[in-house]
Amino acid sequence: MRKKVLLITTEYPNCQEPVRSVFIRERMLFLRDFVDVKIVAPVLWVPPFVPSITKKIPPREERDGIEIFHPRIIAIPKVGRFISGFLYFICVFFTVLQIRKGFAFDVIYSIWTYPDGFASTLLGKFLKKPVLMFSMGCDINHYPSSYILRQWIKFALKNCSRIVSVSDGIKRGVLKLGIPGHKVITIRNGVNVSEFFPRDTIESRGKLGLAEGDRVILFIGRLSEEKGLTYLIQAMKNLKDFNIEGLKLYIIGEGKLKRDIEKQIEESRLGSQVRLVGAVEHSLIPVWINAADIICLPSLREGCPNIVLESMACGKPVVASNVGGVPELVSSDEHGILVSPADPRALAQAIQKAMMIDWDRSRIALKGAERSWKSVAEELYQELRALCVDHESVLDPQISEYGISNDIGAFLDSNYRLACEREENKPSYLQQIIAKNSRADYILDIGCGVGGDLHILKKEGFSNLYGVELLFDALQFARKTFCLSSVVQANCERLPYRSNTFDCCVATNIIEHIVYPNKLLKEINRVLKNDGQAVITVPRAASASDRILRWGGMILHGKTSHIQKFDLKKARSLFHDNHFIIIEEKEIRGFELDNPLFRNSCFLKHVYRLLVVVLRNELNGWRFTLKKEWCN
């Protein structure tokens, strides 16, 4: 079933501001291929006697086939920003309730930490819905400088379900606020490669009426203080000393600093060299970029500026400030030049240098087109889907490794005792790992539960141990009880590790609980080193353990945690299809069902002991040791 997502943000295009934050629109257009979407895009309430275009924005509109709601929010200038998060929540609350009646959304997706994310977190708490929060830049780089705002931002970050940053620099800013690292991921922006690609410069200039022989610098963005335009105009004044013939600067965008910039241009006597174009249709942006020689972004602070990606996708070099996520985009001298922010002299020198270089447009375009909006939407969908699974697991625990339990405390206690028992009588697969792996090897336990197996390996001298667990309570237990700080909460279908990282990946009694086991195996193949091994146990569907677990789950809870059923042929085929070679295959015999269902009842304990004796020779499943079919 397709998930339903409610986006809450003030930064979404509307009928009066069609080019407002177009990158958010692009992201949503591709995301709706995977989920159903409705949008709450509040607009500022303006008194009747104050002229404003926001008055012409209807309460509801439809754009690109997406229903968008525009409730009015109240914002008090200056001092009022400290309560704007609460006002935002109050103003959108009834609109969200009304939407929920006909659109039972699964997750709230919020863009900007404050006030949007703060209000969304309050909504999530009230409606018991998970909240995915996007941190874009200023909300982390600038707002926390105010003590009160910093407290509201920390509240939002700590109480939302997952945080997505658009750059590693912003992620570091989030971590500095005391947010756990496992809760924050980076998903950079993308490019619509069907619109932004290299075109002929002369032809593009002809469409815009620009002179063929001019040396064109282009700025595209909001006319606001953080964009550093005043420094760019100062740099243009300094560039007079370099005598670059036909040098022109075109500024595309609107903003509150427009009059100040016009005044600065007049005072600097640059009217013949600098032109304020204003806002242009989004469809013309690729033409403007291709008409330019270089694109300049002199920002004082940034997140992951899309204009940099779009310019590079068109094969144009970028001269930009070395701030925020810009260095992650312009990662080589082959793509552009980075300078210190607020330094007009250094900016002028960089522009002059960029004009002298014969840039390889094809190489720049290849780099810029690495991330399409489609790939970004796929990554975002995986996070939204995992978030829904995590949320459902916490509300109605369906324990994937040891069975089903509605009592989290009983589950943790039972599995802690099981871990202690395993210290005395180590399972054969743990003995195999201990014998065949160096103590310095990197080992990943997928579905690690309370971390019992990792604890055993830690006591045996292994140091580079990592674990992934979906259930947050089990993860917390592993960290507190066994001091396993490297255990993270994540969906095993999207492991949060780099490729070719681990010497050994372990997945015991996991694969039968996965909706898409191919995705799990592809992820194991990706993170496993070329000479690494994977140890995977697969239960036999016809075994007594599997049947009792499934039947018990259906009787007690109306559902079972075993989604997949395996026989030997199906298991072998699954590994082969996902490019693994089976180097060892071992039968698991005997009744093995370590589950709170049996451990917390005196009667069922006796039933369990009887089954252990009666079924001691029954084939219960298989343990496979695998290696990659080919290196990557």
N, C-alpha and C positions, 0 to 999 in steps of 0.2 A: 504494500500500500504506500502511495506517495505521501511523504511528510508534508505538513502544512507549516509555513513559516510566516511570521508577522514581522515585517521590518519597521523599525521606529527610528526616524531621523528627520531633522529639519533640513538636511542637505540633499534634497531630491528635486529634480527639475519639475516645473509646473507650467501651466499655460502662460503665465506672465514672465517666467524666468526659465526658458527652455534649455539654456546652456549651463544652468547652475549644476556644479559638481557632476558633470556628465559621466565621469568614471564610475560613480555609484550606479547610475542607470545601466551602463555597459555590464557591470558585474551582475546586476539583477536580471538582465535580459538573458544572459547565458545560464544563470542559476535556475531559472524557471524551467529549463529542460529537465531538471531533476526533482524539483519540488513545486508545490503550489504556493503562490505568494500573494499577500495583500500588504499594502503599505500605509502606515500612518506618518504623514509628513506635516507636522504642525507648522503654522505660520503665525507671525507676530500679530497680536491684536493692536490695532491703531485707533486712537480716539477719532470720532467723526470729523473734527475740525482740522485734522492733520492729513495732508495729501499723501497717498502711498499706493504703490501698485499692488500691495498685498490685499487691498480691499476688493480687487477684481478677481481674486482667486476663489473659486467656488468651494463649498464644504466637501464636495466629492467630485472627482473626475476620473476618467479612464485614459491611460496613456500606454501605448504599446500592448494593449490587451490586459493591463494590470490595473486593478481597482485601487485608487489612491484616495485617502481621507485627509482633509485639512482642518483639523480642529484649531481653534484660536488659542494661543497661549499668551499669558501675561508675563512681561519682563520689565522689571524696574531698573532703570539705568544705574550703573556704578554700584552702590551699596547693595542693590537688589540682587546682584549676581550670586550672593551668598545663599539666597533662598530660592534661586531660579530653578534648582532641581526639584524642590517640593512643589513649586507653582506649576512646573511642567507636568509632574505626576498628576496633580489635581485636574489640570485642564484636559489631559488626554484620557483619564481614567474611564469616563462614561462612554467615550467613543470606542475604546478597546472592548469594554463589556458588550456594547452593541454589536461589534464585529464578531465577537466570540459566539453569539447566538447562531449565526449562519456559517461561521468559519472556525471550526474547533482547532485552532492552531496548536502545534506540538511544541514549538520553540519560539522565543522572542529573540530577534536578531537586531542589535542596536549598533549604530555607528556614532562615534565620538563618546568619550568617557563621561563628560559632563557638559551640559545637564542631561543629554539624551540617555546615556548609560546609567546614570544615577536613577532617573525616573523609571527606566526599564527594569532595573534591579528591584525597585519597590513593587512594580507590577508583577514581576516574576515571583516574588515572595507572597504577594496577596493571592495570585492565581495559581500558585504551585506549578510554575512552568520554568524550565531551564532558560537561561539567558546567555547568548553568545554575544560578546562585546568586542567591537572593532575599535582599536586605538590607532588614530591616524597621524598624530604628530604634536600639534600645539597643546592638546589635552594632557599630554605627558611632559612635553619639553618646556611648557610655559606656565600653565595654570598652577602646578604644584608649588610655585614660588610664593603663592599666598597660603598662609597657614590654614585658614578655614577651608578654602577650596581643596587643599591637599587632603584634609580629613574626609571630605565628601567623596573625593576621587578614590581614596583608599577604601572607603566603605563600599563603593560600587565595585571596585576590582576584587575585593575579598569576598563579596557576596554574590557575584555573578558566577555562572557555571564554568565558563571558559573565556579566555582572552586571546584575541588574534591581533598581533601587531603587523604593520605593513613593512617593517624593517627590523633588523637585529639591533640597531641603535635604539629604537623605541622599546624593544623588548628589554634591553638593559635598563632603560629608564623605569619600566614597570617593575622590574626586579628590585631596583633601588628603593621602591616604596614598600618593600617587605612582602611581595607577593611570591608564593612558591613557584619555582621554575617549571614544574610539571604542568602547571595550569596555563602557561603562556606558550603560544606557538607563533611562528612567523609565516604569513602568507603574503607575499609581495603582490603588487598590482600587476596587471597584464596590459596587453595591447590588442586592439581589434585589427588583426593583420590584413583583413579584407579592405580596410580603409587606409591604413598607414603603411606605405611601402614606397620604395624609391621611384620618383617620377622625374621627367626631364625638367631641369631648373629653368631653362629659357622658356619652355612652353608654359610652365607654372606662372612665371612672371608676366607672360603675355596675357593670361587669364585675369590677372590682378591689376594690369596696367602699370607694372613696375619697369623701370629702365633695365635693359639687358646688362649694361656695363657697370651698374652699381655694386658696391660691396655691402650686402644686406645683413644686419644683425636683427634678430627677432626675439621679442619677449612676449610670452603668452601667460597670463595669470591674472589674479585678483590685484587690483591697485590698492594694496594695504601695506602697512608698515613692515610686516615681517617678510615681504617679498623683496625688500632692499632696492627698490627702484631709484631712490634718491642717489644711491651710490653708483648705479649704472649711468645716470645722467651726468654725475660728476666725472665718471670714467670717460664718457663721450667728450666732455670738455677737455680732459687730459689727452685724448686721442688726437686732438688738433695738432699736437706737437709731432706726431708721427707722419703727418701729411699723407694719409691714406686716401687716395682719390675716389670720389663717389661713395664715401662711407655714409650709410643711412641706418637709423634705428627705427623700427616699427614696433609700437606697443599695442598689443591686443588685450582688451579686458576692460572691466569697469570696477569701480570701487570708491570708497569714501575719500581717498587721497587724490582723486582726479584733479581737483582745483589746485591743490598744492603742487602737483607735478607740472601742471600747465604753467604755473607761476615760476617754478624753478627753470623750466625750459626757456621761458621768456627772459628771465634774469641772466641765464647763461648764454643767451643769444645763439641758441641751437635750433631755432624754428625751422631752418632750412634742412637740418639733418635729422631731427627727431619728429616723428609723427604719431599722434595718438589716434589709433584706428577705432577704438571702442570695441564693443562686443560684436562678434561675427557668428554666423551660423556654423554649427559644428561640422557640417559637411565641407566647409571651406578651410578648416584648420589644416588638413593634410596638404592642401594646395599652398597655403602660406608657408608651411614648414619646408616644402620642397623648393619654394622660391627663394629661401634664405641661404646665406653662406654658412652662418653659424646661429645657434640658438643659445641665448644667454639667460641664466637663472641666478641672480645675485642674492638669493634668499638669506635671511638671518637665521632661520630655522625651517626645517622641512621634515616631512615624513617619508613617503615614497612618491615623489612628484611624477605624475603621469606624463607631463610634458617632456621629461627627460627620456622616458621609454619610447614615446611616440616619435620624438625627433630622431632617436637612434634607429628606430624601425624604418624611418624614411631615409636613413643613410646620412644624416646630418650630424656633424660634431657638436658637442655641448661644452660651453664654458659656464661653470657653475660654482657656487660656494661649496666648500667642503664641510657640509653640515648634514645632520640627520642620516637618512638612508641614501643620500646621493652617492657617497663613495662605493656603496654596494652595487650601484647601477653603472656608474662610470668607473669601472674597475681597472682600466688600462689607459695608457697614453694614446692608444690607437683609437679611442672612442671620444676623447675630449680632454679638457684641461680643468683641473680643480684649483680654486684659490681660496685664501682665507676670507671669511665674511667681513663686511663693513670696511673693506680696503679698496677704495676706488683706484689707487695707483696700480696695485697688483692686478686688479680687474682689467684696467686698460692695457697693461703689458700682456696679459693672457689673451685678450681679444686680438691685439696686434700680432701675437705669435700664431694664433689660430688662423688668421687671415693669410699667413705666409706658408702654411703647411698644405701639401697636396694630400688630402685625406682619402683613404680607401673607403668609398661609400658602401661597397658590397660587404666589407668586413664589419663596418659599423651596423649595417642593417641586419646582418646575421645575428649579432649580439642583441640588438634591440627587439628582435622578433622571437627571442628564446621563450618568452612567456606570453601565451595568448590568453585572452579572457576565458576561453573554454577550459584551459587547464586550471586556471584560478578557480573557476566555478566548480570544477570537479574536486579540487582540494577542499573548498569551502563546504561542499555537499557532504564529503566524508566526515568533516568535523561536526556538521549539524546532525548527521545520522548517528554518529558515535555519541553525541550529546544526548540525543533522545534515548538511545539504548542505556547510557549511564543513568539517566534520570529514572527510567522505568525500573532499572535494577535496584535503585535505592528505595523507590516507593514500594515495590513488590519484589523482594529479593529472589532471584532465580539463580542459585549458585551453580556456576558452570563446571567446577572441578569435582565437587564431592556430592552433588545432588541438589535437592530443593529444600529450602528452609524458610519459614516465615519468621524465625527467631534469630536475629543476627547474633545476639549474645551467645546462644547455644551453638550456632555455627562456628563462631570464632573459638569458643572454648573447646569444642570437639576437635577442631583442626589443630589447635595448639597441642592438645594431648597426642594427637596423631603424629605431629612433628617431633615431640619428645620421644615417642616410641621408635620413630625412624632413626633417631640418634643411636639407639641401642642396636637395632636390626636394620641396617641400611638396605633399601631396595636394590635389586641387582643393577638397575640402570644407573643409580648413583655410584655404586661400586665401579661400574664401567667408566663413568666420567672421571672419577678420582684416579683410576688406573691409567687412563689413556691421555689425560690432559695435563699440561704443565700448570704449575700454580700461578703462573703469570698470564695464562690464557684468559681471553674475554669470553664469558659465559652468559647467555641470556635464557632466563626461565619465563616462558610465555604462559600466562595464566598461573602465576606463582602463588595465588591464594594468600595465606598468612606468611609466606616466605620460609616455610619449614625446610624445604630442600636447599634453598640458598643458605640458610643458617648452618646446615650440616656442612656444605661445601666451604663456608667461611671458617668453620672450626678445623677443617682439614687443611687450611692454609691458602685457599684461593682468595685472591684480593680483588680481581676485576669482575665483580658479580653484578648483574643487572636483572631486573624483573619487571614484567608488565602485568597489571591486574586491573580488571574492569570495575570490581566492587570496591568502592572507596573505603568502607569500614575495614575490609581485609587489608587494604594497602596501609591504612593508618596503624593497624595492629602490627604489621610487619616492621614498620619504621620504629614504633615505640618499644615493642617487645624484643625484637631481634636486631635493632639498630641498623636496619637495612635502608640507608638513605637514598640508594640508587634505584629503589622500586618506584615506578611511576604509574599513574592511572592513564590508560590508553586503550584504544580499540586495537585488537591484534590484527585487524585487517589493514591497519595503517600504522606501522611501528614507527615511533619517533626517533629513529636512529639513522646514521649515515650508512651508505652501502659499504659492503666488505668490511664490517666492523668486528664480527664475532667469530671465535674459533669453534664454538659449540652453541647450538640452539636446542633447547629442550621444550617439548610440548606434550605433557602427559595428560591424557583424558581431557583434551581440549577440542580436538577437531570435530567430534560428534556434536558439539554445541554450536558450531559456526554455521551461519546461513549460507555463506559462500566460502567453502574450504579452499577453493582455488586461490582466492585472494590471500588467505593466510599463508599458503605455501609459496606464493609469489613473493610475499614480503620476507619470508624466511630465506628464500633464495637470494633476495636482494641484500639483506644485512649479513648473510653468512660469507666468510672469507672463502676464497677460491679453493683452499685446502682444508676448509672447515667441515664439520660433521653436524648433522641434525639427528636428534633422538626423539622419535615420535611414537606414542602408544595409541593404538586404535582398538576400541572394544568390538567384540563380535556381537552383531545385532541379535543373534539367536541365543546368546548366553543367558544364564539365569540372572547374573548381576544386572545386565542391561534391561532384561524384561521386568525384574522386580523394581528397578529404579523408575522405569517408564510407567509401569502400572501404579506404583505407589504415588508417583507425582500426579497421575490422572485422578486417582481416588481422593487424595488429600487436598489437591489444589486445582483440579480441573485442567491441568496442563503438565507437560513434561519438558525437561530441559534438554533432552536428547532430540536434536533436529535431524541429524544424519544417521543412517543405518549402513553398516559396513560388513561385507564379507571379504575374504582374502583377495579375491579377484578384483573387486572394486577398489580396495586400498592400493593394490599394486598399480592399477591403471591410473589412479589419481596421482600418485607420485611420478609415474612415467610422463603423464601429460604435463606436469609442471617442471619437467627437466631435472629430475633427481634420479640418481642411480642407487639402488638398494645394495648396500655392501654387507648388511647383516640383517637377518630376519629371525626373530625368536618368538616362540609361542608363550603365552601367559596362561597358566593353568591354575585352577582353584578359585574359590569364591572370594572376590575382593570388592567389598562395598563399605568403605569407610564413610559413614554418613550419620549426621545427628539423628536421623529417623531411627537408627538402631541403637546409637550410643546413649541416648537420653531416656530410654524406657527399659525398665528391668525385664519386662516380658520379652521385648524384642531383642534384648541382649542374648537371651537364651536361644531365641530363634536364629540369631546370627551365628552363634557357636555351632548350632546343629547344622546349618547350611554349610559352614566351613568344612565340617567333617564329611557330609554327604556329597558335596560337590567339589571335593579336593582335587579331582582329576579332570574336571570339566575344562574344555578350552574356552577361556574367557576373553581372549583377544591376542594381539600381536604387538611386539615392540620392534620397530624398524630403525636401523641406523643408516642414514643416507648421506650422500655427497652430491655436489653439483655435477650435472651432466656436462657442462662446459664452463669455462672461466669467463668472468665479465669485468 
